[in-house]
């Protein structure tokens, strides 16, 4: 993802913002995968 930060506020720490957002997306993806595996396991072993 490309972000033009040249017109942003000088006090905004854009690299830290992007690092935090990337981490959030990674955790969200991992959580979704975990939940799909959990539900598939429950469907297989509990039914």
N, C-alpha and C positions, 0 to 999 in steps of 0.2 A: 504494500500500500504506500503510495506516495502522497506526502502532505507538504504543501507549500506553507512554510511558517514564516516567510519573510515579512508579511504584513501583520503578524501577531503582536500581542502585547509583549514588551521587552521583559516583564517580570515573569512571564509564563515559561516554565521549564518543560519545553516540548519533548526533549529526549526522555525525560523521566515519565512524562504522561504516556508516551508511546510504549515504554517498557512496562508500565503498569497495565495498560490496556491489553498488550500482548499476553501478559501473564494471566489476566482475567479470562481472555479467550481460551488459553490453554487449559486452565482449570475447568472452565465450562465444558469444553470438548471431552476432557477426561471424565468428568462427572456423568455426562450423557452416555459415554461408552460403558462406564461402570453400571449405570442403571439399566441399560439394555441387557448387559450380561446377567445382572441380578434377576431381572424379570424373566429372561429366558431360562435361567436356572430354576427359578421358582415354578415356572410352567412345566418344566421337564420333571423335576423331582417331587413336586407337591401334588401334581394332578395325575 
